Amino acid sequence: MLQSRLLAPTSKETPKDTVLKSHKLLVQAGYIYQSGSGVYSLLPLGKIVLDKIANVVRKYMNEAGAQEVLLSFVTPAELWRESGRYELYGKELLRFKDRKDNEFILAPTHEESITQLVKSYVKSYKALPLNLYQIQLKFRDELRPRFGLLRTREFLMKDAYSFHNSKECLLKEFENMYQAYSKIFSELGLDFRAVEADSGAIGGSESKEFMVLADSGEDTLVVCTQCEYAANIEAAKRAKRVEPDSAPRAQFARFPTPNVKTIDDVCKFFHIDPYYALKAVVKAYTQKVGSRENLAYGLESQNGDKKQAYDLESTFEKAQSVDSLKNPTSQIKKFAVFFLRGDDALEETKALNALRASGYDALELLDVSAQELESLGLVAGSIGAVGIRAIMGDSPIIFDEDLRYGRDIICGGNERDTHIVGVDFTEFADMVYAPLASVRDGDICVCCKGALTHKKGIEVGHIFQLGDKYSSALKAEYLAQDSSSKPFVMGCYGIGISRLLPAILEQKADEKGCVWSKASAPYAVQIIVANTKNEQQSRYALELYQALLARGVAVLCDDRDLRFGVKMADFELIGAALYGIVVGKGLESGVIECIKRDGLEKQELIASEVQAVCGAIMERLER
């Protein structure tokens, strides 16, 4: 490509609202153009990089035995209702109606669509296993799109879905995809970690995220300093903590504690380590109205008449006629209490998962106001475990796993200015325990007892073991070997193709501009003509350009009639090639200059016969 013909608009000015260097560079170097909030168009260089990344993904997906398809970007809403995700996904799901009043969505992911497709064609266990993938646009209506291509509303993704007749078969494919992803990210030249993760709205029993390590990453990772353990902060585990020596031994008793409201206040008042103080976190959580379980609650909230609520609940059809229940996305608010040790912090994703594991149809967690606490009969600053069930009734009360067998605890007395000492959880009955706390620096690894630490990462891939979550909901079944009908066992495997552009730059770009890996750079070589008015330089550069093209090298020739300094600044900013070949004054004495963009290392080459120079360049490209 001749650079005089290339649409690559560069700018010295820092674009507005750019925080990350990748966002700044992709705009300044002419790779992307913002056409709306969270919506970007790719310019020629950006499209080349995107295609190269996609081809690396295709290469290893095909090698792993997956087959490429292309599903519709527009999905019937009914499929999402059948799976139960139409309400669960929330406002990020873009819903719309066509001219015939049929409801559709712009798919952020395609589990429902692919399940319906396979349900239509695969009838027997003999056709399994099957892995289908696509590289397709997605849309997620982000509340606050930011960071350029890292958090957009419209994005390009590779998503694959596998179908099996057993969990054992799924596990083999899960490992197969793990290996394929490792090859993909290694070929793209990335420093990455595969970490344990929360499955989120996708669902499933187990998942792993592939994270590019970068200080600018949005995700916090927990990694072990001594072994390979790594997990997203939302799913990270830790070994049981070592109990401090200074346990506050005391008989069970109530103490007046005037103006003692915070954990710090409790620790100072009783002279204890926060390990022995009990922290209570009260959260509201939303549930979808419409299920038989929630009808009475929703009706009572609407009209205040408990008897009418229960009368209507007994007849589901009557209840459905109530205005507040006609909207399938209407929600009600309930409350939960979470208990942790005083120096721990609640990890909300873990708390939400704990609610769901306990049978509560929780959609999201919300903060609770002082007025709501008071209406529940809870005293801010004095909420404790003793007597909490009598106050909260059937509402969920969950204790962090680290509190199991806890003794010598000091907690709120559920009365104003009162705390209780000598609390022993081994004497409590029917307690619910779950991992709730965020893992901190210095906590103990569950695998090797080494120290855990935090790193930042950018999520670029995620693989899930879905089980029969979608196949059961959509009644997608196959005929098993024993002639019975069984739901497909499924896996799901995603890679953010478009977000890999900024991820590569966040890890590799320098203060001068873009630096791409060998597999992602738009061009292998960029020839820079120092003075296009010099006939010798222009002729030699053109001969070299044609010779490299003939060898199949992706080459860009900067033939623009601009000052040499401007051309070099663009070479560094755009970073379009792995190597720059400068054809300048040195040509008169038989020398040209080779510059490696990564590190800007310079080396002179003998400008003898063009084919010999091509050979020297090819050697560098093959290293």
N, C-alpha and C positions, 0 to 999 in steps of 0.2 A: 504494500500500500504506500502510495506517495502521500506524505503528510500534508502537502498543499491541497489535497482532495479530501482529507479526513475531517469529519465534523467532531472536533474535540475542543470546545470552547473553554479556555482556561481563565482564571481570575486570580488576581493578587489579594483581593478583598476577602476577609473572613465572612462567610455567609451568616445571616442572622439565625439565631436560635440553634446554633450548632454547639454541642457540648463535647462530643467525642471526636477524636482526630479522624476516625474513619468517615464520619458524616461530613466533616469539613473538607477532607481530601477528595472524596467522591464527587462533591459539588465543584470544588475549585479546579480539579483536574479534568472535568468534563466527562464524567462517567454516568451521572444521573441528573435528572431534572425533576424538580418537585412540581406536580401538576395539581395537587390538592393536599389537604391535611392527611398525612399518613399514606399518601398515594404518590408513587414516583414512576417516571418514565425512564427507561434505560437508553442512553445514547450509544453510538456504535461500539466504543470501547467497553462500556458496561455490558453490552449484549455479548460481546466476544468472551469476556470473563465468565459470564453466566453460563454460556454454552459449554465452555471448557470444563467448568465445574460439573455441569449436568452430565457431560460425557464420561467423566471419571466415575460418577455415580452409576451410570448405565453399565459401564464396563464391569464393575464388580457385582452389581445386581444380576446381570446376565450370567456371569461366571458362577454365581451362587444358585442358579437354576430358576430365578424369577422370570416372569413373562410380563412385558409391558403392555398396558392398556391405556385408555384415555376415557375417564368418566365425565359425565356432564357436570359443569360448574354449578348449574341450577338444579336443586334437589326438591322433590315434593315434600312439603312439610309433614305430610301424613307419616312418612317413614320415620321421621324424628319423634313424632308423637308415639309411635309404636315402640320405639326403643326407650322412651322416657326422657330423652335429652332435650326435647323441645323447650321445656320449662327450666331444666337444670342448667342449660348453657347460659341463660340470662340474657342481658341486653347486648352482649357481644355478638349474638346471632342475628343477622340481618334478615328480617322476615318481610315478605311482600306478597301482593295478590296480582294475578294477571287480569286481563279484561273480562274473563269469565268468572272472576271472583274465586279462582282456585289459589290456594296458598302454597308459596314456595319459600325456600331459603337460598342464600348464597353460601355454599358449603365452606365451613372452616376446616372440615375433615370429612372423610368419606366412608366411615365404617358401615353406615346404614345402606348406602348405595351399593357398595361392593357385596355386602351380604345378600341383598336382594338379587343382584346379578348372578351370583354363584348358586343361590337357591333355585333360580330358574333353569340352570343348565346341569348342575352336578347332582346326580341322584344316588350314586353308589360309592361305597368305600373304595372301590377299585380305582376311582379317579383322584384319590387323595394320596399324599399331600399335594396341595396346590398353593403357589405363591404368585400373586398378581400385584404389579406395581404401576404407578403412573407418576409423571412429572406434570403437575397441573396447578393452575391458579387457585388460591384460597382467599377467603375474605373473612376477617374478624373485625367487628366494629369496636376497635380499641377506644377506650374513654380518653386516653391521653397518648396518642402516637408520639414517639420521640426517638432520638438517636438515629435518624436516617433510616436505613434499611433494616436496622436491628429490631425496631418495633413499629411495624406498619399496619395498615388496615388490609391492604391487598398485598399478597406475597406469593412467591413460587415455592412449591414444596414437592419433594418426592415422598409419596406415601405408599407403603406396601402392606398387603394383607394376606396372611396365610391361613389355610383351612386344613384341619387334621381330624383323624378319627380317635385320637387319644392324647392325653396330657404328655405322655412320653414322646410322642411324635412332635408335639409342639415344642418341647424342651430342646429337641435336636435342631429344629429350625430356628429357635431363639438363639442358640449357640452359633448356628450357621450365619445368621444375620449379624451377630456380635462380631464375628470374624470378618465379614464383608465390610462392616462399618469401620472397623479398625484399619483395614486396607485402604478404604476410601480416604479417611482423614490423614493417614500416613502419607499417601501419594500426594495429597494436597499440601504436604509440608507443615502440618499443624502439630503443635504441642498440645495434647488433649488428654483427658481422663474420662473413663467410663465410670459413672457413679450411680449408686442406688438412688431411686427417685420416687416421688409420689406420683400416682397415676392420674390424679386430677379428674377432669370431666370425661376423659377417655375411658377410665375404669380399668378393671383387670386386677389380677392378683400380684403381679410383680412387674417392675419396669426398671430400665436403666437409661440414664441420660448420658449423652456424649458431650462433654464440656471442653471448649477451647480455653485454656488458661490465659487470662488477661486481667490486668489490674482494673480495667474499665468495665468488667463484666457485671451484669445486673444480679446474677445468681451468686449466692454464697455457698461455697463447698466446704465440707468437713473432710479433711484428709489425715491419714495417720502418718506420723513422722518416721515410723519404723516398718510398716508393711504396706500392702497395696490397697488397703481399705479406703474407699472414697464414697461420699454420699452428698446429695443435695441437703442443705440445712433443713428442708421440710421433711426429709425422711431419715436423717442421720440418727444413728443409735450410739449409745455409750454404755460402758460397763457401770455397774452399781458403784456409787461414789464411796470413797473412804470416809468413814465417820470420824469427825474431829474428836480429840481426846476430852475436851472440856464439856461433857454432856451435863445439862442442868438437872441433876437428880432431884426429884421432888415428888411428893404424894399428890394425887389428883386434887386440885383445889382451885377455887375462883379467886382472882385478885382484882381489886379496884385499880384501874389504870387511867386516871384522868389525863386527857389530852394526848393519849398514846394512840396514834392512828396508822402510822406507816410502819413498814418492816424495820426501818432504821430506828424509829422511836421504840419499837418493841425490843430490839437488840440492846439499845442503850439502857432502857429501863431495867431489863432483867440481866444485863451483862452477859449476853449469850452470842454465840456464833449464829449467823443467819440460817445456817444449816438446820437448826432446831426450831426456827420460827416457821409457822405455817402461813403461806400466802394464799389468799382466796381471790380468784378472778371470776367475776360474774359476766357472762356474755348473753346477749340475745341471739337467737338463731331463727331463721325463717324456714317455714315449711309450706309446701304447695297446698292450697285449699282445693278440695275436690275428692280426696280419698275418704273412704268411710271412717277412717280413724280420726280425721280432723273436722268432720262436718259439724258435730255438736259444738266444738270449740269455736269454729268460725261463726256459727249462727248465734251463739251466746254473745260473742264479741260484737256482733252486729246489732242485736236488739235488746240485750241485757236480760232476756227471759230464759232462764236455764231450763224450765219445764218445756217450753216450746221448742227449745233447741233439741232436747232429747226426743221429743215426740217426732220432730221432723227427721231426726237422724234415723229413726226406725224405718222410715220410708225413703229410700235413697232417691227415688224419682222426684218426690216432693222437695227434697233438699236441693236438688239440682236446679230447681226453679228460682231459688233465692238469687237476687241480683248479684251479690258479691261472689257467687260461685259460678256464674256463667263464664267468666273469663278464666281460661285454663291456666293463665300465668299469675292469677291473684295469689297472694301469700298471706300467711298469718305469722305472728311473732310469738315465740316462746322463749324460756329462759333456762340457763344451765349454769352450774357452779363447778369451777375447776380448782383443785387444790394442788399446790406445789410447795417445795421447800423455799424458804425466804429469799435465797440468792439465785433462784432459777427464774426464767422468763417463759411465759406461755408461747409455744409455737402454734399459731392459729390453724395451720393446715393439719397438724397432728390432732388438735382439739376437734376439728371438724370431722376427721376420720374416726376419732374415738366415738363421737356421737353416732355416726352412721353404723359403726361396728356394734353399737349397743342397741340398734334397732330404730333410731330416730331418723326421720326423713329430713335431715338438715341440708339446706341449700347454701347458706352462707352465715357467717358470724358478724354480729354488729356490737358496737359499744353500748353500754347501758348508762342511762342518765341517773343523776341523783334522785330525781322524782320516781323513776322506775324502781330503783333499789328500795326506796321507802314504801312504795306500793306493794312490794313483795314481802315486806316485813323484815328486811335486812338492814343492819346498821353499818354504814360505811366505816371502815377502820376497826370493826369488831366482829367481822364475819369469821366463824370457825366451824369445825367439823362436829362438835358436840351439839346435838339437837337440831342440826341443819335439815334433817329429813322431815321433822315435824313442821318446819317453816316452809320448805319447798314442795312438800307433797310428792307427787309423782314426777316432778321435774328431774332431769338427769343431774347427778352429782358424781363427778369423776375425779379420781386421785391419780397423780403422777406415779408411774411405776416405781420411782425411787423412794416413795413413801411406804411401800409394802414392808411390813414388819417394823415400821417406824416406832420408836419409843422416845420418851423424854421430850415430847413436842409441846411447844407453847403456841396456843392459837386464840383467836378471838372468842369471846364468850357469848356472841349473839345477843348481847345486851350492851347498851351504851357505856363506854369507859370501863369495860370489863374484859379480862383475858383469863384463860385457863391454863394452868401448868400441869405437868405430869400426864399428858395425854399419851395413851398407848394404843396404837392402831391394831395390835394383835387381839385386843379385846372387843373390837368392833365387828359387827356382823354385816354380811351382804354388801361389802364395799366393791366398787368397780374401779379397777386399775387399768391404766393405759399409758403409753409413752406420750407425755405432754410437753416436756421441757425442751427448749432450744439447747443444742449442744454447744458448749463453750470451749474456747482455747484452754488446753490443759486437761480437759476431761479424758477419760481412759478409753482406749480402743476396745471394742468388744471382741476383736479377733486376736490381738497379740498383747494387749495390756500396755501398748505404747501410748505416747501422748498424741492427742488430736489437735489439729490446728485449722485455721480458716484460710481459704484462698478464694479468689474471685474467678468466675468463669462465665463464658457465653455459651448458652445451650445451642447446639447445632444439630443434634440428633436425639431421638428418643425411641426406644423399643419396648413393647408391651406384651405381656401374656394376658390376653383378653379372656381366655376360657370360652364359656358359652353365653356371655353377657348379651351379645347382640343376636346371635343365632337363636337363642331361646326366645328373646323378645319378638323377633321377626318370624318365628316359626320356620327357620331355615334348617332343614333336616336332610339326612342321607340314610340310605338303607345299609345297615351294618351287616357284618358277616353272618350274624345270627338271625338275619331277616327282620330285626327290629329297627324302628326309626329313631335316630338319635340326632341331637343338635350338633352342628359342627363345633369343633374346638378351634379357637381362632387366636392368631397373633397379629400385631400391628407394629409397623416400623416406619418412622418418619425421619426425614432430613430436611432442614430448612435451606433450600438451594440459594435463594436470594440473600438470606442473612449470612451466608458464608462469605460473601464479598466483604462486608465490614469486619467480619470475624478475622479473616486473613490479615486485613490491614491493621486491626487493633494489635495483632501480635507481631507484625513484621515491618510496618511503615516506620520511617525515621523522621527526623526533624525537617528534612528536605522535601519529603513527599511520599508517594506510594511505592511500596515494595511488594511485589507479588512472588509467589512460589513458582517453581518451574512448571508445575502442572496448570497454573491458573493465569500466568502472564499473558496478555493479549498477543505479544510478539516475542519471538526468541531474540531477535537482533534489531537494533535501530541504528541505521547509518545516518550520521550527522555531517552534512556538508558545511564546513566552516564558512566558506565564501562561494555562494552559487555563481557569482560573476567570474570566478576563476575557472576557465575552461578545463584545465587539467584536473582540478578537484571534482568538478561536476561529472566529467567523463569517467573518471576512475570510480567514483561512487556509484554511478549508474551501471557500470560493468559488474561491480561487486554485487549490487542489488539483484541484477538479472541472474548472476551465477548462483546466488543463495536461493533465489526462487526456484531455479532449476533443480536444486537439491532437495526441494520440499521444505525449506526453512521458512517459517513465518517471519517476514521481515518488513520493517517500516523504514522508509527513507525520508529524512527531513530535508526536503528540497526547497523549503520556503526561503524567500528573499528577505531574511531577517538577520539582525545582528547575532553573532555567534553566542554572546552572553545570554540572549533571550532564548536561543535554541537549547543551550545547556540547562538553563533554569527550567524549561519545559520538560527536558529529558528527566530531570530529577523529580519535578513535581508530578508529572503524569506516570512515570515509572512503567511505561508501556512495554518495555523490553527487559530481558534478563541482562543483555550486554549492549553497550553503545559502542559503535565504531566511529571514531572521529577522523574524518578525512580533511586535513588542514594543511598548514604551512609545512609540516614535517614531510609531506609527500614529495617535496622537492629534493629532499635528502633520502628518500626511500623509506620513510617511516609513517605509520599510522598508529593511532592510539586506541586501545581496547579498555573500556571501563565496565566493570561489573557493577550493576545497579545496587545490589545488596552489599553495602559497605563502601561503595564508590572506590574500589580498588582499581588502580590504573596500571596498565602494562603496554609497552610498545611492541608493535608487530612489524616485521619487515614487509614493506609494501611491494613485494616482487610480483610474480605472476599471480593473477587474480585467483586461479584455482588453488594455488598453494595457500593463499590467505583464507579461502573458504575452508580448506582442510583444518587450518589452525583454529578457526572459529568453531567448526564442528566438534573438534576435540574438547573444547571448553563446554559446549552444550551437552556433551555426553557424560560429563563428570558427575 
